[in-house]
């Protein structure tokens, strides 16, 4: 029983000394992210098994873990604790939202579809992009099951609900939660509201006119058909209270941490109480939600297990990259908010946006001349850089199927939803949509937010 305290003591004694790993150790991080991007394309059936994902993640992360245990264990302990908090949040939101069933016989007209996407963009900040996407994708498919022209509906759903919508709270998207774990105040992300609102309204407007044209091209019998007379209803509503419990645990823990820092009472950073509450909310959801409701949602833990396995490897293998960026971030040549927005966004498109956020937020600390990510918030230059990194990581995670965890989950559900099946575009086919639709919008965001109105950010 004394082994763990001794390890923690050793970790704390070495966590504050500067350790610079050899750049070659970043190779394991790059290989893992490339594997996540390429292996589903070249060995699709082999990659479907989470066991094989675990083998790849384990083989690439174990050498890095051993390297840091021998040289600087404190720098390994911190990401392990962050991973625990990160995966507990995702698991709780995924589990709770899986117990909520939306019923009704709405028909997928342009107005109804636009309203559904708008609602999804808002609730993504409470349920998380994963929770909101899993909650709404099946009702959206059911609403549009009689339509022939509907591929664009799922694509815009990925844009808005699975990504861009969730940038207003740390619960919304994993990168922002990692920032929260690094000390960014819970309410700070609300300052992104003007950019969020402008981007969401722009995409909703584009979607409405696109969908109206597609709706007009449908056969008259489709446009006049009804999906039935079932009234709108929500089953499993107890889960909304459990979502509130997760939100409350996150907010309260942040306020307690600020109190400790102000009073010096010694509340341990990374205290497990927040995570214990989240786990309890998830377990209560499983206990209080009937099995029939989860079966109606076709709920299972396969997707969250996949995320847990891959992110375990990512959190470990990214440690050398974060260490080097913390020491040499200012030497990258990325210095302006617009550059941080596009650099963080470009990598978030093909890598995972959560570790990409940490990489560039760490680089921003060097540019702004502050010690940690939390200090960017109070820095005159740093807070704009952090906004650029946050927006780039969250927004541009929508550029590919692999930019954010829910993207591929939504694609799989749309591809396999029995009679409501939607033939989704290929990996590169999807990118044609994102390049044609999102990139012009992101250029507009750059011009307005980071050039014309930078002084207001």
C-alpha positions as CSV (number, residue, x, y, z in Angstrom):
1,X,0.0,0.0,0.0
2,X,3.0,2.3,0.3
3,X,4.0,2.0,-3.4
4,X,1.6,4.6,-4.7
5,X,2.5,7.3,-2.2
6,X,6.2,6.8,-3.0
7,X,5.5,7.1,-6.7
8,X,3.5,10.3,-6.2
9,X,6.2,11.7,-4.0
10,X,8.9,10.9,-6.7
11,X,6.7,12.4,-9.4
12,X,6.1,15.6,-7.5
13,X,9.8,16.0,-6.8
14,X,10.6,15.8,-10.5
15,X,7.6,17.5,-12.0
16,X,9.1,21.0,-11.6
17,X,12.5,20.4,-13.1
18,X,12.9,21.2,-16.8
19,X,13.3,18.0,-18.8
20,X,13.9,18.2,-22.5
21,X,13.3,15.0,-24.4
22,X,15.1,14.1,-27.6
23,X,12.9,15.2,-30.6
24,X,12.9,11.6,-31.9
25,X,10.5,10.7,-29.1
26,X,7.7,12.7,-30.9
27,X,7.8,10.0,-33.6
28,X,5.6,7.7,-31.5
29,X,2.9,10.4,-31.3
30,X,3.0,11.1,-35.0
31,X,2.9,7.3,-35.8
32,X,-0.1,6.8,-33.6
33,X,-2.1,9.7,-35.1
34,X,-1.1,8.6,-38.6
35,X,-2.3,5.1,-37.7
36,X,-5.7,6.4,-36.6
37,X,-6.0,8.2,-39.9
38,X,-4.7,5.6,-42.3
39,X,-5.4,2.2,-40.8
40,X,-9.2,2.5,-41.1
41,X,-8.7,3.0,-44.8
42,X,-6.2,0.2,-45.6
43,X,-7.2,-2.5,-43.1
44,X,-10.8,-1.6,-42.4
45,X,-12.1,-4.9,-41.0
46,X,-9.0,-5.5,-38.8
47,X,-9.3,-2.0,-37.4
48,X,-12.9,-2.5,-36.5
49,X,-11.9,-4.5,-33.4
50,X,-11.1,-2.4,-30.3
51,X,-8.5,-5.1,-29.3
52,X,-6.4,-4.3,-32.4
53,X,-6.7,-0.5,-31.6
54,X,-5.4,-1.3,-28.1
55,X,-2.5,-3.3,-29.5
56,X,-1.4,-0.3,-31.7
57,X,-1.9,2.3,-29.0
58,X,-0.1,0.1,-26.5
59,X,2.9,-0.7,-28.7
60,X,3.5,3.0,-29.4
61,X,2.8,4.4,-25.9
62,X,4.7,1.9,-23.7
63,X,8.2,3.0,-24.9
64,X,7.3,6.7,-24.2
65,X,5.9,5.7,-20.7
66,X,9.1,3.8,-19.9
67,X,11.2,6.7,-21.1
68,X,9.5,9.2,-18.8
69,X,9.3,6.9,-15.8
70,X,13.0,6.7,-15.9
71,X,13.7,10.4,-16.6
72,X,10.8,12.6,-15.5
73,X,7.9,10.7,-14.0
74,X,6.0,13.8,-12.9
75,X,5.5,14.8,-16.6
76,X,3.9,11.4,-17.2
77,X,1.7,11.6,-14.1
78,X,0.0,14.8,-15.1
79,X,-1.4,13.6,-18.5
80,X,-2.5,10.3,-16.9
81,X,-4.6,12.3,-14.4
82,X,-5.9,14.5,-17.2
83,X,-6.8,11.4,-19.2
84,X,-8.8,10.0,-16.3
85,X,-10.8,13.2,-16.0
86,X,-11.2,13.5,-19.8
87,X,-12.5,9.9,-20.3
88,X,-14.8,10.1,-17.3
89,X,-16.5,13.2,-18.7
90,X,-17.0,11.6,-22.1
91,X,-18.2,8.3,-20.6
92,X,-20.7,10.0,-18.3
93,X,-22.2,12.3,-21.1
94,X,-22.3,9.4,-23.6
95,X,-24.0,7.0,-21.1
96,X,-26.5,9.6,-19.8
97,X,-27.5,10.8,-23.3
98,X,-27.9,7.2,-24.4
99,X,-30.8,6.9,-22.0
100,X,-32.8,9.8,-23.5
101,X,-35.2,8.9,-26.4
102,X,-36.8,11.5,-28.6
103,X,-40.0,10.3,-30.1
104,X,-42.5,11.9,-32.5
105,X,-43.5,12.0,-36.1
106,X,-41.9,15.3,-37.4
107,X,-41.3,15.4,-41.1
108,X,-37.9,16.6,-42.2
109,X,-38.8,19.8,-44.0
110,X,-36.2,22.5,-44.5
111,X,-37.5,24.5,-41.5
112,X,-37.8,21.5,-39.2
113,X,-34.3,20.3,-40.1
114,X,-32.8,23.8,-39.6
115,X,-34.5,24.0,-36.2
116,X,-33.1,20.6,-35.3
117,X,-29.5,21.6,-36.2
118,X,-29.9,24.9,-34.3
119,X,-31.1,23.0,-31.2
120,X,-28.2,20.6,-31.5
121,X,-25.7,23.4,-31.8
122,X,-27.0,24.9,-28.5
123,X,-27.3,21.7,-26.5
124,X,-23.9,20.5,-27.6
125,X,-22.6,22.9,-25.0
126,X,-24.4,21.0,-22.2
127,X,-24.4,17.4,-23.4
128,X,-21.0,17.7,-25.2
129,X,-20.7,17.2,-28.9
130,X,-20.7,13.5,-28.4
131,X,-23.8,13.4,-26.3
132,X,-25.7,15.8,-28.5
133,X,-24.8,14.0,-31.6
134,X,-25.8,10.6,-30.2
135,X,-29.0,12.1,-28.9
136,X,-30.2,13.7,-32.1
137,X,-28.8,11.8,-35.0
138,X,-31.4,9.0,-34.9
139,X,-34.4,11.3,-34.6
140,X,-33.0,13.3,-37.5
141,X,-32.6,10.2,-39.7
142,X,-36.1,9.1,-38.7
143,X,-37.6,12.5,-39.7
144,X,-36.0,12.3,-43.2
145,X,-36.3,8.6,-43.9
146,X,-38.6,9.1,-46.9
147,X,-36.4,11.6,-48.5
148,X,-33.9,10.7,-51.3
149,X,-31.8,13.9,-51.2
150,X,-30.5,13.9,-47.6
151,X,-26.7,13.3,-47.5
152,X,-26.1,17.0,-47.0
153,X,-28.3,16.9,-43.8
154,X,-25.9,14.5,-42.0
155,X,-22.9,16.5,-43.3
156,X,-24.2,19.8,-41.8
157,X,-25.1,17.9,-38.7
158,X,-21.5,16.9,-38.3
159,X,-20.4,20.5,-38.9
160,X,-22.8,22.1,-36.4
161,X,-23.7,19.5,-33.7
162,X,-20.6,17.3,-33.6
163,X,-18.2,20.2,-33.8
164,X,-18.8,23.9,-34.1
165,X,-21.8,24.1,-31.8
166,X,-19.8,23.0,-28.7
167,X,-17.4,25.8,-28.2
168,X,-19.1,27.7,-25.4
169,X,-18.4,25.5,-22.4
170,X,-15.7,23.0,-21.3
171,X,-18.4,20.3,-21.5
172,X,-19.0,21.1,-25.2
173,X,-15.8,19.7,-26.8
174,X,-12.9,17.7,-25.4
175,X,-10.2,20.4,-26.3
176,X,-12.0,22.9,-24.1
177,X,-12.3,20.5,-21.2
178,X,-8.5,19.9,-21.4
179,X,-8.1,23.6,-21.2
180,X,-10.3,23.7,-18.2
181,X,-8.2,20.9,-16.6
182,X,-5.2,23.2,-17.2
183,X,-6.7,26.0,-15.3
184,X,-8.9,27.9,-17.8
185,X,-11.9,29.2,-15.9
186,X,-15.2,27.4,-16.7
187,X,-17.0,30.6,-17.9
188,X,-14.1,31.9,-20.0
189,X,-15.3,30.0,-23.1
190,X,-18.5,32.1,-23.1
191,X,-16.4,34.9,-24.4
192,X,-16.3,33.0,-27.7
193,X,-20.1,33.6,-28.1
194,X,-19.9,36.3,-30.8
195,X,-17.8,34.2,-33.1
196,X,-19.9,31.1,-32.3
197,X,-23.1,32.9,-33.1
198,X,-21.9,34.4,-36.3
199,X,-20.5,31.0,-37.5
200,X,-23.5,29.0,-36.5
201,X,-26.0,31.4,-38.1
202,X,-24.0,31.5,-41.3
203,X,-24.0,27.7,-41.6
204,X,-27.6,27.4,-40.6
205,X,-28.5,29.9,-43.4
206,X,-26.4,28.0,-45.9
207,X,-28.1,24.8,-44.8
208,X,-31.6,26.1,-45.0
209,X,-31.3,27.3,-48.6
210,X,-29.4,24.1,-49.6
211,X,-32.1,21.9,-48.0
212,X,-34.9,23.9,-49.5
213,X,-33.5,23.3,-52.9
214,X,-33.1,19.6,-52.2
215,X,-36.6,19.4,-50.8
216,X,-38.0,21.0,-53.9
217,X,-36.3,18.3,-56.0
218,X,-38.1,15.5,-54.0
219,X,-41.0,13.7,-55.7
220,X,-44.4,15.2,-54.9
221,X,-45.5,12.1,-53.0
222,X,-42.5,12.5,-50.7
223,X,-43.2,16.2,-50.0
224,X,-46.8,15.4,-49.2
225,X,-46.2,12.3,-47.2
226,X,-46.5,12.4,-43.4
227,X,-44.4,10.4,-40.9
228,X,-47.4,9.7,-38.8
229,X,-49.3,11.3,-36.0
230,X,-47.2,10.3,-33.1
231,X,-46.9,13.3,-30.7
232,X,-43.6,14.7,-29.8
233,X,-42.3,13.2,-26.5
234,X,-39.2,12.6,-24.5
235,X,-38.6,9.3,-22.7
236,X,-35.9,8.9,-20.0
237,X,-36.2,12.5,-18.9
238,X,-34.6,11.7,-15.5
239,X,-31.3,11.8,-17.4
240,X,-31.6,15.5,-17.9
241,X,-31.2,15.8,-14.1
242,X,-28.2,13.6,-14.3
243,X,-26.7,15.8,-17.0
244,X,-27.3,18.8,-14.7
245,X,-25.3,16.8,-12.0
246,X,-22.3,16.5,-14.3
247,X,-22.5,20.2,-15.2
248,X,-22.8,21.1,-11.5
249,X,-19.9,18.9,-10.5
250,X,-17.7,20.6,-13.1
251,X,-18.6,24.2,-12.1
252,X,-18.4,23.6,-8.4
253,X,-15.0,21.9,-8.7
254,X,-13.6,24.9,-10.6
255,X,-14.9,27.3,-8.0
256,X,-13.4,25.2,-5.2
257,X,-10.1,25.3,-6.9
258,X,-10.1,29.1,-7.2
259,X,-11.0,29.3,-3.5
260,X,-8.1,27.1,-2.6
261,X,-5.7,29.1,-4.7
262,X,-6.9,32.3,-3.0
263,X,-6.8,30.9,0.6
264,X,-4.0,28.4,0.4
265,X,-6.1,25.7,2.0
266,X,-4.3,23.0,0.0
267,X,-7.2,21.5,-2.0
268,X,-5.4,19.0,-4.2
269,X,-5.4,19.9,-7.9
270,X,-7.0,17.1,-9.9
271,X,-9.1,16.1,-6.9
272,X,-11.2,12.9,-7.7
273,X,-14.5,14.3,-6.3
274,X,-15.6,15.8,-9.6
275,X,-14.9,12.5,-11.4
276,X,-16.6,10.5,-8.7
277,X,-19.8,12.5,-9.1
278,X,-19.6,12.1,-12.9
279,X,-19.2,8.3,-12.5
280,X,-22.1,8.2,-10.1
281,X,-24.3,10.1,-12.5
282,X,-23.5,7.7,-15.3
283,X,-24.2,4.7,-13.0
284,X,-27.4,6.2,-11.9
285,X,-28.4,6.6,-15.5
286,X,-27.8,2.9,-16.2
287,X,-29.8,2.0,-13.1
288,X,-32.8,4.4,-13.6
289,X,-33.2,4.1,-17.3
290,X,-35.1,1.1,-18.6
291,X,-33.3,-1.4,-20.8
292,X,-36.0,-1.0,-23.4
293,X,-35.2,2.7,-23.8
294,X,-31.5,2.0,-24.4
295,X,-32.4,-0.8,-26.9
296,X,-34.7,1.7,-28.7
297,X,-31.7,4.0,-29.0
298,X,-29.5,1.0,-30.0
299,X,-27.1,2.0,-27.3
300,X,-23.9,0.2,-26.6
301,X,-20.5,1.1,-25.3
302,X,-18.5,0.1,-28.4
303,X,-17.9,3.7,-29.5
304,X,-16.7,5.0,-26.1
305,X,-14.4,2.0,-25.6
306,X,-12.8,2.9,-28.9
307,X,-12.3,6.5,-27.8
308,X,-10.9,5.3,-24.4
309,X,-8.4,2.9,-26.0
310,X,-7.1,5.4,-28.6
311,X,-6.9,8.3,-26.2
312,X,-4.9,6.4,-23.7
313,X,-2.2,6.1,-26.2
314,X,-2.6,9.7,-27.4
315,X,-2.3,11.2,-24.0
316,X,1.0,9.3,-23.3
317,X,2.7,9.6,-26.7
318,X,2.0,13.4,-26.9
319,X,4.0,14.1,-23.7
320,X,7.3,14.7,-25.6
321,X,5.6,17.0,-28.1
322,X,4.1,19.0,-25.3
323,X,7.4,19.2,-23.5
324,X,9.3,20.4,-26.5
325,X,6.6,23.0,-27.4
326,X,6.7,24.3,-23.9
327,X,10.4,24.9,-24.3
328,X,10.6,26.0,-27.9
329,X,7.0,27.1,-28.9
330,X,8.1,30.6,-29.7
331,X,10.5,29.3,-32.3
332,X,7.8,27.8,-34.5
333,X,7.1,31.0,-36.3
334,X,3.4,30.9,-35.4
335,X,2.8,34.2,-33.6
336,X,-0.4,35.9,-34.6
337,X,-4.0,34.9,-33.7
338,X,-4.8,34.1,-37.3
339,X,-1.8,31.9,-37.6
340,X,-2.7,30.0,-34.4
341,X,-6.3,29.6,-35.6
342,X,-5.3,28.0,-38.9
343,X,-2.3,26.0,-37.5
344,X,-4.4,24.5,-34.7
345,X,-7.3,24.0,-37.1
346,X,-5.2,22.4,-39.8
347,X,-3.8,19.8,-37.4
348,X,-7.2,19.3,-35.8
349,X,-8.6,18.3,-39.2
350,X,-6.4,15.3,-39.5
351,X,-5.2,14.6,-36.0
352,X,-7.4,14.6,-33.0
353,X,-8.4,18.1,-31.9
354,X,-8.0,17.5,-28.2
355,X,-4.2,16.9,-28.1
356,X,-3.8,19.5,-30.9
357,X,-5.4,22.1,-28.6
358,X,-2.9,21.3,-25.9
359,X,0.0,21.5,-28.3
360,X,-0.8,24.9,-29.6
361,X,-2.1,26.3,-26.3
362,X,1.3,25.3,-24.9
363,X,3.1,27.0,-27.8
364,X,1.0,30.1,-27.2
365,X,2.4,30.3,-23.6
366,X,5.9,30.7,-25.1
367,X,4.7,33.4,-27.5
368,X,2.9,35.3,-24.8
369,X,5.7,34.9,-22.3
370,X,3.6,33.3,-19.6
371,X,4.2,30.1,-17.6
372,X,1.1,28.0,-18.2
373,X,-2.2,27.8,-20.2
374,X,-4.2,29.3,-17.3
375,X,-2.0,32.4,-17.4
376,X,-3.0,33.0,-21.1
377,X,-6.5,34.1,-19.9
378,X,-5.1,37.1,-18.0
379,X,-2.4,38.1,-20.5
380,X,-3.2,41.0,-22.9
381,X,-1.8,39.0,-25.9
382,X,-2.3,35.5,-24.5
383,X,-6.1,35.6,-24.2
384,X,-6.5,36.3,-27.9
385,X,-4.1,33.5,-28.8
386,X,-6.0,31.1,-26.6
387,X,-9.3,32.1,-28.3
388,X,-7.7,31.5,-31.7
389,X,-6.5,28.0,-30.6
390,X,-9.8,27.2,-29.0
391,X,-11.8,28.2,-32.1
392,X,-9.4,26.5,-34.5
393,X,-9.4,23.2,-32.6
394,X,-13.2,23.1,-32.2
395,X,-14.3,24.5,-35.5
396,X,-11.8,22.7,-37.8
397,X,-12.3,19.3,-36.2
398,X,-15.3,19.3,-38.6
399,X,-13.0,19.2,-41.7
400,X,-12.6,15.4,-41.8
401,X,-14.3,12.3,-40.3
402,X,-11.4,11.9,-37.9
403,X,-11.1,15.5,-36.6
404,X,-13.4,14.9,-33.7
405,X,-14.6,11.7,-32.0
406,X,-18.3,12.0,-32.8
407,X,-17.8,12.6,-36.5
408,X,-17.1,9.0,-37.4
409,X,-19.7,7.8,-35.0
410,X,-22.3,9.8,-36.8
411,X,-21.1,8.6,-40.2
412,X,-21.3,4.9,-39.0
413,X,-24.8,5.4,-37.7
414,X,-26.0,7.1,-40.9
415,X,-24.4,4.4,-43.0
416,X,-25.9,1.5,-41.1
417,X,-29.3,2.7,-39.8
418,X,-31.4,0.0,-41.5
419,X,-34.3,1.5,-43.4
420,X,-33.0,5.1,-42.6
421,X,-29.6,4.4,-44.1
422,X,-27.9,7.3,-45.7
423,X,-25.0,6.6,-48.1
424,X,-22.3,8.9,-46.7
425,X,-19.4,10.2,-48.9
426,X,-16.0,8.6,-48.6
427,X,-13.2,10.1,-46.5
428,X,-12.1,12.4,-49.3
429,X,-15.6,12.9,-50.6
430,X,-16.6,14.4,-47.2
431,X,-13.5,16.7,-47.4
432,X,-14.8,18.1,-50.7
433,X,-17.9,19.3,-48.8
434,X,-15.9,20.7,-45.9
435,X,-13.4,22.5,-48.2
436,X,-16.2,23.9,-50.3
437,X,-18.4,25.0,-47.4
438,X,-16.3,25.4,-44.2
439,X,-13.1,26.8,-45.5
440,X,-14.8,30.0,-47.0
441,X,-16.6,30.4,-43.7
442,X,-13.3,30.0,-41.7
443,X,-11.7,32.6,-44.0
444,X,-14.5,34.9,-43.1
445,X,-14.0,34.2,-39.4
446,X,-10.3,35.0,-39.7
447,X,-11.0,38.3,-41.4
448,X,-13.7,39.4,-39.1
449,X,-12.5,38.0,-35.7
450,X,-8.7,38.1,-35.9
451,X,-8.1,41.0,-38.3
452,X,-10.9,43.6,-38.4
453,X,-12.2,43.1,-34.8
454,X,-9.2,41.8,-33.0
455,X,-9.2,44.7,-30.5
456,X,-12.6,43.6,-29.3
457,X,-11.7,40.0,-28.6
